[in-house]
Amino acid sequence: MCIRDSPLPEAQLDRFFMRLKLGYPTDDQERAIVHRFSSGDPLVELQPVIAGEEVLRLAAVCHHVHVHPVVEDYMLALVKATRASEALALGASPRGTLALYQAAQALAALRGRPYVIPEDVQHLAVPVLAHRLIPTAGQRLHARSSVEILEGLMAQVPVPVEE
């Protein structure tokens, strides 16, 4: 689906932190869903798995994940490339930059690291930035999506490497 198919204007799309596509469940997963709901409503018996205070504590941990200036420069260069791209009518906003930064911190924390690496940024660039980008009319005419354009830009922006 092209971003223009969305009923929301660009300013509202930019407020979504991330866009994920879950797809359909496998046959086995769907069968399990059917069985789970066939004998009652499991949502009625739903219990919390984490307390609100713990969620806040985990969010605070993410804010302390270190982002080296070189990795920061890489993020900024990637976002800047979206703004300079002739294939895009609209590049990523500062809100997109902030979302990419925070998502990379959270991913590093989830992976047990106190620091962000370029691979974290690469892993998250499409889900965090693609829905914020608007391809030009010519790109849409040739059926090039914001995801394809972003992946092309990612291939062009030099990735920092350890010396």
C-alpha positions as CSV (number, residue, x, y, z in Angstrom):
1,M,0.0,0.0,0.0
2,C,1.3,3.4,-0.9
3,I,1.3,6.0,1.8
4,R,-1.1,8.1,-0.2
5,D,-3.7,5.4,0.2
6,S,-3.9,6.3,3.8
7,P,-6.9,8.4,4.9
8,L,-4.7,10.4,7.3
9,P,-2.8,13.6,6.3
10,E,1.0,13.6,6.5
11,A,1.1,15.6,9.7
12,Q,-1.0,12.9,11.5
13,L,1.0,10.0,10.0
14,D,4.2,11.6,11.4
15,R,2.8,11.3,14.9
16,F,2.8,7.5,14.7
17,F,6.0,6.2,16.3
18,M,6.3,3.1,14.2
19,R,4.4,1.2,11.5
20,L,4.6,-2.6,11.7
21,K,3.0,-5.1,9.4
22,L,2.1,-8.3,11.2
23,G,0.5,-10.2,8.4
24,Y,-1.8,-13.1,8.8
25,P,-1.1,-16.0,11.2
26,T,0.1,-19.4,9.9
27,D,-2.4,-22.2,9.6
28,D,-1.3,-23.6,13.0
29,Q,-1.5,-20.2,14.7
30,E,-4.9,-19.5,13.3
31,R,-6.1,-22.9,14.4
32,A,-4.8,-22.1,17.9
33,I,-6.7,-18.9,17.9
34,V,-9.9,-20.6,16.9
35,H,-9.5,-23.2,19.7
36,R,-8.7,-20.6,22.2
37,F,-11.9,-18.7,21.5
38,S,-14.1,-21.7,20.9
39,S,-14.5,-22.6,24.5
40,G,-15.0,-19.2,25.9
41,D,-13.5,-15.7,25.9
42,P,-9.9,-15.7,27.1
43,L,-9.9,-11.9,27.2
44,V,-12.3,-12.1,30.2
45,E,-9.7,-13.9,32.2
46,L,-6.8,-11.7,31.0
47,Q,-4.3,-10.9,33.8
48,P,-1.6,-8.2,33.7
49,V,1.9,-9.5,33.0
50,I,3.7,-6.3,34.2
51,A,2.8,-3.5,36.6
52,G,2.6,0.1,35.4
53,E,5.5,1.1,37.6
54,E,7.7,-1.5,35.9
55,V,6.8,-0.2,32.5
56,L,7.9,3.3,33.6
57,R,11.2,1.9,35.0
58,L,11.9,0.0,31.8
59,A,11.2,3.2,29.7
60,A,13.7,5.1,31.9
61,V,16.3,2.4,31.3
62,C,16.0,3.0,27.5
63,H,16.7,6.7,28.0
64,H,20.1,5.8,29.5
65,V,21.2,3.7,26.6
66,H,24.3,5.4,25.1
67,V,24.3,6.6,21.5
68,H,27.8,7.4,20.3
69,P,28.2,10.6,18.3
70,V,29.2,8.6,15.2
71,V,26.0,6.5,15.4
72,E,24.1,9.7,16.0
73,D,25.7,11.2,12.8
74,Y,24.7,8.1,10.9
75,M,21.1,8.5,12.0
76,L,21.1,12.2,11.1
77,A,22.7,11.5,7.7
78,L,20.0,8.9,6.9
79,V,17.2,11.3,7.8
80,K,18.9,14.1,5.9
81,A,19.1,11.9,2.8
82,T,15.3,11.5,2.9
83,R,15.0,15.3,2.8
84,A,17.4,15.7,-0.1
85,S,16.1,12.8,-2.2
86,E,14.6,13.8,-5.5
87,A,12.4,10.6,-5.2
88,L,10.6,12.0,-2.2
89,A,8.2,14.9,-2.1
90,L,8.5,14.9,1.7
91,G,11.3,13.6,3.8
92,A,11.4,12.6,7.5
93,S,10.7,15.3,10.0
94,P,12.6,16.0,13.2
95,R,9.9,14.0,15.0
96,G,11.0,11.0,12.8
97,T,14.7,11.6,13.8
98,L,13.7,11.5,17.5
99,A,11.6,8.4,17.0
100,L,14.5,6.6,15.3
101,Y,16.8,7.6,18.1
102,Q,14.4,6.4,20.8
103,A,13.6,3.2,19.0
104,A,17.3,2.4,18.6
105,Q,17.8,3.0,22.3
106,A,14.9,0.7,23.1
107,L,16.1,-2.0,20.7
108,A,19.6,-1.9,22.2
109,A,18.1,-2.3,25.7
110,L,16.0,-5.2,24.6
111,R,19.0,-6.9,23.2
112,G,20.9,-6.4,26.5
113,R,23.3,-3.7,25.3
114,P,23.9,-0.3,27.1
115,Y,24.7,1.2,23.7
116,V,23.2,1.6,20.2
117,I,25.0,0.1,17.1
118,P,24.4,1.0,13.5
119,E,22.6,-2.3,12.9
120,D,19.9,-1.2,15.4
121,V,19.4,1.9,13.3
122,Q,19.3,-0.2,10.1
123,H,16.8,-2.6,11.6
124,L,14.4,0.2,12.6
125,A,14.8,2.7,9.8
126,V,11.9,1.3,7.6
127,P,9.3,0.7,10.4
128,V,10.1,4.1,12.0
129,L,10.6,6.3,8.9
130,A,8.9,4.9,5.8
131,H,5.4,5.8,6.8
132,R,6.6,9.4,7.2
133,L,7.9,9.7,3.7
134,I,5.9,10.8,0.6
135,P,7.2,9.6,-2.8
136,T,6.9,12.0,-5.7
137,A,4.1,11.6,-8.2
138,G,6.6,10.2,-10.7
139,Q,7.8,7.6,-8.2
140,R,4.2,6.6,-7.4
141,L,3.5,6.3,-11.1
142,H,6.3,3.8,-11.3
143,A,5.0,2.0,-8.3
144,R,8.0,2.8,-6.1
145,S,7.0,2.8,-2.5
146,S,8.5,4.8,0.3
147,V,10.0,1.6,1.7
148,E,11.9,0.9,-1.6
149,I,13.1,4.5,-1.8
150,L,14.3,4.4,1.9
151,E,16.1,1.1,1.4
152,G,17.9,2.7,-1.6
153,L,18.9,5.6,0.5
154,M,20.1,3.3,3.3
155,A,22.3,1.6,0.7
156,Q,23.9,5.0,-0.2
157,V,24.5,6.4,3.3
158,P,27.8,5.2,4.6
159,V,27.5,3.0,7.7
160,P,30.0,3.7,10.4
161,V,32.4,0.9,11.1
162,E,34.8,0.2,13.9
163,E,38.4,1.0,13.1
